[in-house]
Amino acid sequence: DSDLSMRTLSTPSPALILPPNSPGFQNGRGSSTSSSSVTGETVAMVHSPPPTRLTHPLIRLASKQQREQAHVERLPDHSVLHIFSFLPTNQLCRCARVCRRWYNLAWDPRLWRTIRLTGDTIHVDRALRVLTRRLCQDTPNVCLMLETVIVSGCRRLTDRGLYTIAQCCPELRRLEVSGCYNISNEAVFDVVSLCPNLEHLDVSGCSKVTCISLTREASIKLSPLHGKQISIRYLDMSDCFVLEDEGLHTIAAHCTQLTHLYLRRCVRITDEGLRYLMIYCTSIKELSVSDCRFVSDFGLREIAKLESRLRYLSIAHCGRVTDVGVRYIAKYCGKLRYLNARGCEGITDHGVEYLAKNCTKLKSLDIGKCPLLSDAGLEFLALNCFNLKRLSLKSCESITGQGLQIVAANCFDLQMLNVQDCEVSVDALRFVKRHCKRCIIEHTNPAFF
């Protein structure tokens, strides 16, 4: 397909955003004669609006009675638009090829606030180029209605595709490119510098991304230009293995409005990186540093500076965390609602006691695989955290049925309890079920149903 054909025609073919072996294809070819497959790669074609009626001599027109039975055609436009609003991007493109009325409705600007593409085989760079070009017809070179782009898992997405989005969509507010490992710092720079309203960014699994800033050179020595800040509030950089303290320092300096930050399995992050983070980002409500093996009690001391703003914290499998770090969090973060400390083997009943007495509004707690915890710790929880809804004690070998009964007798709102690989009797599980009617119990006791 030539560039000329893309400029002059209108509707992206579903072949552009569906793999050749999808249900809409037969024998590697699309049902439409205007799309084809070459060497297993989806070929982008663009189509003009469908004709008002079919005029081919071999095609028999539907009778009046048959047309009257087509109830879909009798729906008003606003009802059809409502139905279309639930369709993914590729299905909208299919609907645009049914008839002229559907063509006009399928390209209603209200349906194109979001583009969602998924799949390994999609030529996503080309798909984004064609879609944005079509959406820019009424406002040349700029697409003002598009606010969300989700292309998670599209491994063929490159910096070129993100540059297309950055260049054409200045009103972009949400971008998810998780699992697109070909994305680099250069593409992220294009997006954050050309989309000033971006608030939600998910680059989890993009292992080449090591920094987010308004300067092409990723260096902590370069401060934001003229005091300009990136408006991102939600940032997910899970599985960005190359991210280091230096990059986290740059991110913190440019993204001071962060409220949600997820750094799961960013294994090079240390307590020093968390210190940089707390200097600039004082509004964080949710933070995850799970599986960051270099984070210790000193890092939790820095996190505790968030004080009552912190509501969600995950430190799962941070093996250097002990009761000391938990006490920092409990002392200063009294409004904590969620804590995941699974696999923090240095936590004991003393740490849980301090947590229960200071964070009485806890709703979800995961302290599984903490072998030093016993029924004494559960008693402190039961007598202080009455709002507890989710509790995981998986593989806590010292927990017995007595501790569970104390929890069940005091935490009536318990909705989920995980006691897998715990030595708990059937009678104790029945006691929990009797007192916590809505509780779902995950267990490994074959005698309990």
TIMAR-441103 format. One record per residue (C-alpha): residue number from 1; x, y, z. Coordinates in pm, whole numbers, padded with zeros to 5 digits. Layout:
REC  num      px      py      pz
REC  NUM       X       Y       Z
...
# end
This chain:
REC  num      px      py      pz
REC    1   00000   00000   00000
REC    2   00131   00341  -00091
REC    3   00135   00653   00123
REC    4  -00100   00813  -00131
REC    5  -00367   00550  -00074
REC    6  -00345   00602   00301
REC    7  -00401   00974   00263
REC    8  -00696   00960   00030
REC    9  -00904   00672   00162
REC   10  -01077   00643   00493
REC   11  -01148   00329   00691
REC   12  -00874   00107   00840
REC   13  -00929  -00256   00756
REC   14  -00967  -00498   01048
REC   15  -00682  -00686   00880
REC   16  -00460  -00409   01006
REC   17  -00518  -00495   01368
REC   18  -00601  -00866   01357
REC   19  -00350  -01149   01315
REC   20  -00382  -01359   00997
REC   21  -00502  -01664   01190
REC   22  -00780  -01484   01378
REC   23  -01144  -01596   01343
REC   24  -01205  -01329   01081
REC   25  -00951  -01487   00844
REC   26  -00964  -01798   00634
REC   27  -00658  -01975   00500
REC   28  -00434  -01686   00595
REC   29  -00649  -01435   00402
REC   30  -00913  -01196   00515
REC   31  -01270  -01226   00412
REC   32  -01230  -00891   00237
REC   33  -01055  -00895  -00097
REC   34  -00883  -00569  -00012
REC   35  -00659  -00714   00258
REC   36  -00404  -00988   00229
REC   37  -00126  -01161   00420
REC   38   00234  -01166   00308
REC   39   00494  -01379   00484
REC   40   00274  -01411   00790
REC   41   00258  -01033   00847
REC   42  -00063  -00839   00862
REC   43  -00085  -00591   00575
REC   44  -00248  -00253   00635
REC   45  -00519  -00147   00393
REC   46  -00755   00145   00409
REC   47  -01107   00150   00261
REC   48  -01349   00415   00148
REC   49  -01698   00437   00299
REC   50  -01929   00148   00203
REC   51  -02192   00220  -00065
REC   52  -02545   00299   00041
REC   53  -02677  -00017  -00130
REC   54  -02538  -00313  -00317
REC   55  -02581  -00292  -00695
REC   56  -02403  -00606  -00819
REC   57  -02637  -00801  -01052
REC   58  -02560  -01132  -00880
REC   59  -02654  -01000  -00538
REC   60  -03024  -01030  -00456
REC   61  -03157  -00741  -00252
REC   62  -03346  -00824   00067
REC   63  -03724  -00816   00043
REC   64  -03928  -00555   00223
REC   65  -04036  -00813   00480
REC   66  -03675  -00915   00548
REC   67  -03572  -00553   00587
REC   68  -03850  -00498   00837
REC   69  -03721  -00791   01043
REC   70  -03378  -00631   01077
REC   71  -03444  -00480   01418
REC   72  -03092  -00340   01446
REC   73  -03165  -00100   01164
REC   74  -03459   00037   01356
REC   75  -03249   00139   01654
REC   76  -03192   00513   01691
REC   77  -02842   00649   01648
REC   78  -02781   00707   02018
REC   79  -02860   00340   02093
REC   80  -02622   00216   01824
REC   81  -02354   00452   01956
REC   82  -02403   00311   02305
REC   83  -02354  -00043   02172
REC   84  -02048   00062   01976
REC   85  -01897   00217   02288
REC   86  -01836  -00134   02428
REC   87  -01647  -00257   02122
REC   88  -01267  -00277   02100
REC   89  -01080  -00090   01830
REC   90  -01065  -00374   01578
REC   91  -01441  -00440   01601
REC   92  -01519  -00073   01550
REC   93  -01321  -00087   01228
REC   94  -01529  -00387   01119
REC   95  -01853  -00205   01194
REC   96  -01740   00091   00984
REC   97  -01745  -00136   00676
REC   98  -02102  -00266   00713
REC   99  -02297   00024   00563
REC  100  -02279   00398   00525
REC  101  -02486   00466   00837
REC  102  -02261   00246   01050
REC  103  -01958   00404   00891
REC  104  -02070   00749   01007
REC  105  -02160   00623   01353
REC  106  -01844   00415   01400
REC  107  -01628   00722   01343
REC  108  -01819   00938   01585
REC  109  -01553   01127   01786
REC  110  -01713   01020   02114
REC  111  -01617   00658   02039
REC  112  -01253   00740   01981
REC  113  -01138   00864   02315
REC  114  -00961   00529   02353
REC  115  -00753   00306   02125
REC  116  -00694  -00046   02255
REC  117  -00470  -00291   02067
REC  118  -00326  -00618   02197
REC  119  -00137  -00910   02048
REC  120   00211  -01017   01943
REC  121   00144  -01030   01567
REC  122  -00010  -00687   01518
REC  123   00194  -00442   01312
REC  124   00108  -00184   01577
REC  125   00324   00100   01445
REC  126   00136   00096   01116
REC  127  -00200   00055   01290
REC  128  -00140   00362   01505
REC  129  -00028   00563   01204
REC  130  -00340   00478   01003
REC  131  -00583   00526   01291
REC  132  -00442   00862   01398
REC  133  -00438   00977   01036
REC  134  -00808   00893   01004
REC  135  -00892   01060   01335
REC  136  -00705   01374   01226
REC  137  -00922   01430   00918
REC  138  -01139   01697   01076
REC  139  -00849   01865   01260
REC  140  -00542   01821   01035
REC  141  -00232   01680   01202
REC  142  -00386   01676   01548
REC  143  -00631   01440   01718
REC  144  -00801   01628   01998
REC  145  -01045   01360   02113
REC  146  -00801   01075   02184
REC  147  -00720   01054   02556
REC  148  -00626   00688   02616
REC  149  -00398   00453   02424
REC  150  -00357   00094   02547
REC  151  -00119  -00124   02346
REC  152  -00012  -00365   02619
REC  153   00161  -00679   02502
REC  154   00224  -00550   02149
REC  155   00585  -00654   02128
REC  156   00623  -00512   01778
REC  157   00558  -00161   01903
REC  158   00867   00057   01855
REC  159   00969   00414   01928
REC  160   00825   00513   01589
REC  161   00474   00412   01694
REC  162   00494   00608   02019
REC  163   00628   00909   01832
REC  164   00317   00897   01612
REC  165   00098   00910   01921
REC  166   00303   01186   02082
REC  167   00297   01398   01768
REC  168  -00076   01363   01691
REC  169  -00240   01338   02034
REC  170  -00158   01638   02254
REC  171  -00460   01565   02478
REC  172  -00336   01217   02570
REC  173  -00395   01144   02938
REC  174  -00334   00771   02968
REC  175  -00075   00549   02797
REC  176  -00019   00178   02866
REC  177   00264   00001   02683
REC  178   00335  -00278   02931
REC  179   00534  -00566   02785
REC  180   00654  -00365   02483
REC  181   01023  -00428   02535
REC  182   01135  -00236   02224
REC  183   01040   00099   02381
REC  184   01332   00317   02488
REC  185   01393   00637   02684
REC  186   01378   00832   02358
REC  187   01014   00736   02297
REC  188   00916   00814   02655
REC  189   01078   01154   02621
REC  190   00871   01223   02308
REC  191   00548   01136   02488
REC  192   00603   01330   02811
REC  193   00734   01637   02628
REC  194   00458   01654   02363
REC  195   00165   01539   02579
REC  196   00156   01784   02871
REC  197  -00168   01639   03014
REC  198  -00038   01282   03052
REC  199  -00132   01156   03398
REC  200  -00120   00776   03373
REC  201   00185   00594   03231
REC  202   00242   00217   03239
REC  203   00580   00106   03104
REC  204   00601  -00215   03307
REC  205   00815  -00477   03137
REC  206   00983  -00219   02911
REC  207   01333  -00320   03012
REC  208   01503  -00049   02803
REC  209   01332   00232   02993
REC  210   01568   00364   03259
REC  211   01453   00721   03300
REC  212   01160   00960   03250
REC  213   01248   01325   03208
REC  214   01205   01636   02994
REC  215   01564   01614   02872
REC  216   01702   01364   02625
REC  217   02011   01305   02837
REC  218   01914   01094   03137
REC  219   02122   01254   03408
REC  220   02047   01364   03762
REC  221   02255   01676   03698
REC  222   01988   01808   03461
REC  223   01697   01967   03646
REC  224   01354   02024   03488
REC  225   01366   02292   03220
REC  226   01256   02631   03356
REC  227   01085   02459   03646
REC  228   00855   02266   03413
REC  229   00721   01942   03557
REC  230   00572   01625   03412
REC  231   00208   01591   03518
REC  232   00222   01212   03564
REC  233   00043   01094   03878
REC  234   00032   00719   03812
REC  235   00356   00547   03707
REC  236   00410   00172   03677
REC  237   00770   00069   03610
REC  238   00747  -00289   03730
REC  239   01002  -00523   03570
REC  240   01215  -00235   03442
REC  241   01521  -00428   03549
REC  242   01776  -00168   03438
REC  243   01628   00115   03647
REC  244   01883   00233   03903
REC  245   01895   00492   04180
REC  246   02023   00756   03938
REC  247   01726   00709   03706
REC  248   01485   00709   04000
REC  249   01638   01038   04113
REC  250   01569   01192   03771
REC  251   01214   01057   03767
REC  252   01145   01199   04112
REC  253   01284   01542   04016
REC  254   01061   01565   03707
REC  255   00746   01386   03831
REC  256   00680   01558   04162
REC  257   00302   01504   04140
REC  258   00325   01126   04166
REC  259   00058   00963   04382
REC  260   00088   00601   04261
REC  261   00430   00445   04196
REC  262   00502   00077   04133
REC  263   00862  -00047   04118
REC  264   00804  -00421   04146
REC  265   01113  -00627   04064
REC  266   01328  -00321   03992
REC  267   01611  -00516   04147
REC  268   01876  -00242   04128
REC  269   01685   00006   04343
REC  270   01835   00064   04688
REC  271   01756   00270   04998
REC  272   01943   00562   04838
REC  273   01696   00571   04549
REC  274   01406   00581   04795
REC  275   01572   00874   04972
REC  276   01578   01069   04644
REC  277   01215   00978   04588
REC  278   01097   01113   04922
REC  279   01275   01444   04868
REC  280   01063   01535   04564
REC  281   00751   01315   04567
REC  282   00576   01390   04892
REC  283   00223   01310   04773
REC  284   00262   00936   04713
REC  285  -00037   00734   04833
REC  286   00051   00395   04686
REC  287   00402   00255   04662
REC  288   00532  -00090   04571
REC  289   00896  -00195   04603
REC  290   00823  -00567   04621
REC  291   01111  -00797   04524
REC  292   01360  -00509   04548
REC  293   01612  -00711   04743
REC  294   01837  -00417   04834
REC  295   01561  -00227   05016
REC  296   01605  -00251   05393
REC  297   01485  -00090   05715
REC  298   01664   00232   05615
REC  299   01449   00249   05302
REC  300   01134   00206   05511
REC  301   01252   00490   05733
REC  302   01255   00710   05422
REC  303   00912   00584   05311
REC  304   00774   00666   05655
REC  305   00828   01036   05573
REC  306   00509   01014   05366
REC  307   00328   00991   05697
REC  308  -00051   00988   05683
REC  309  -00059   01024   05303
REC  310   00056   00664   05252
REC  311  -00236   00422   05215
REC  312  -00086   00129   05019
REC  313   00259  -00026   05065
REC  314   00409  -00344   04923
REC  315   00747  -00463   05049
REC  316   00695  -00830   04961
REC  317   01010  -01040   04951
REC  318   01232  -00755   05070
REC  319   01447  -00989   05275
REC  320   01637  -00712   05453
REC  321   01325  -00570   05619
REC  322   01275  -00649   05988
REC  323   01060  -00531   06277
REC  324   01262  -00209   06286
REC  325   01139  -00102   05943
REC  326   00781  -00204   06021
REC  327   00791   00010   06335
REC  328   00891   00314   06128
REC  329   00591   00261   05901
REC  330   00354   00194   06189
REC  331   00467   00498   06388
REC  332   00430   00758   06113
REC  333   00184   00610   05860
REC  334  -00121   00567   06080
REC  335  -00371   00576   05792
REC  336  -00221   00277   05612
REC  337  -00492   00056   05462
REC  338  -00294  -00209   05272
REC  339   00036  -00374   05358
REC  340   00199  -00661   05174
REC  341   00497  -00794   05368
REC  342   00493  -01149   05234
REC  343   00830  -01319   05251
REC  344   00983  -01063   05491
REC  345   01120  -01332   05716
REC  346   01265  -01084   05969
REC  347   00918  -00974   06084
REC  348   00804  -01118   06419
REC  349   00510  -01085   06654
REC  350   00662  -00766   06796
REC  351   00649  -00595   06458
REC  352   00288  -00706   06404
REC  353   00197  -00582   06751
REC  354   00333  -00235   06680
REC  355   00160  -00233   06341
REC  356  -00176  -00341   06483
REC  357  -00173  -00081   06763
REC  358  -00082   00212   06536
REC  359  -00250   00124   06203
REC  360  -00592   00033   06335
REC  361  -00762   00105   06001
REC  362  -00583  -00173   05815
REC  363  -00811  -00349   05569
REC  364  -00569  -00582   05391
REC  365  -00259  -00750   05533
REC  366  -00035  -01012   05378
REC  367   00222  -01156   05618
REC  368   00258  -01495   05455
REC  369   00589  -01681   05457
REC  370   00695  -01508   05778
REC  371   00801  -01809   05988
REC  372   00854  -01610   06308
REC  373   00488  -01511   06337
REC  374   00265  -01695   06582
REC  375  -00080  -01680   06737
REC  376   00037  -01396   06962
REC  377   00071  -01167   06661
REC  378  -00276  -01266   06539
REC  379  -00421  -01178   06878
REC  380  -00283  -00824   06852
REC  381  -00439  -00793   06507
REC  382  -00775  -00922   06623
REC  383  -00794  -00685   06919
REC  384  -00701  -00371   06724
REC  385  -00781  -00406   06353
REC  386  -01155  -00465   06351
REC  387  -01192  -00345   05989
REC  388  -00966  -00617   05851
REC  389  -01115  -00765   05533
REC  390  -00827  -00959   05377
REC  391  -00564  -01156   05566
REC  392  -00301  -01386   05420
REC  393  -00105  -01619   05646
REC  394   00015  -01858   05378
REC  395   00303  -02082   05490
REC  396   00316  -01934   05843
REC  397   00415  -02257   06012
REC  398   00364  -02138   06371
REC  399   00000  -02032   06320
REC  400  -00261  -02260   06477
REC  401  -00638  -02279   06493
REC  402  -00645  -02089   06819
REC  403  -00509  -01774   06655
REC  404  -00760  -01801   06371
REC  405  -01051  -01833   06613
REC  406  -00946  -01512   06790
REC  407  -00935  -01330   06454
REC  408  -01275  -01466   06347
REC  409  -01434  -01370   06679
REC  410  -01333  -01006   06642
REC  411  -01304  -00932   06267
REC  412  -01659  -00999   06148
REC  413  -01604  -00824   05813
REC  414  -01331  -01064   05706
REC  415  -01384  -01151   05339
REC  416  -01068  -01343   05245
REC  417  -00843  -01563   05455
REC  418  -00546  -01753   05314
REC  419  -00413  -02030   05540
REC  420  -00258  -02250   05275
REC  421   00025  -02471   05406
REC  422  -00065  -02388   05767
REC  423  -00127  -02650   06035
REC  424  -00488  -02554   06100
REC  425  -00761  -02795   06210
REC  426  -01094  -02841   06037
REC  427  -01276  -02722   06351
REC  428  -01090  -02391   06339
REC  429  -01181  -02341   05974
REC  430  -01546  -02415   06051
REC  431  -01533  -02165   06337
REC  432  -01409  -01898   06096
REC  433  -01682  -01980   05847
REC  434  -01946  -01965   06117
REC  435  -01846  -01620   06244
REC  436  -01740  -01462   05914
REC  437  -02025  -01551   05681
REC  438  -01883  -01381   05371
REC  439  -01528  -01504   05417
REC  440  -01362  -01705   05141
REC  441  -01105  -01940   05292
REC  442  -00808  -02055   05086
REC  443  -00665  -02367   05247
REC  444  -00494  -02698   05180
REC  445  -00693  -02913   05421
REC  446  -00874  -03178   05214
REC  447  -01115  -03252   05498
REC  448  -01269  -02904   05490
REC  449  -01524  -02817   05224
# end
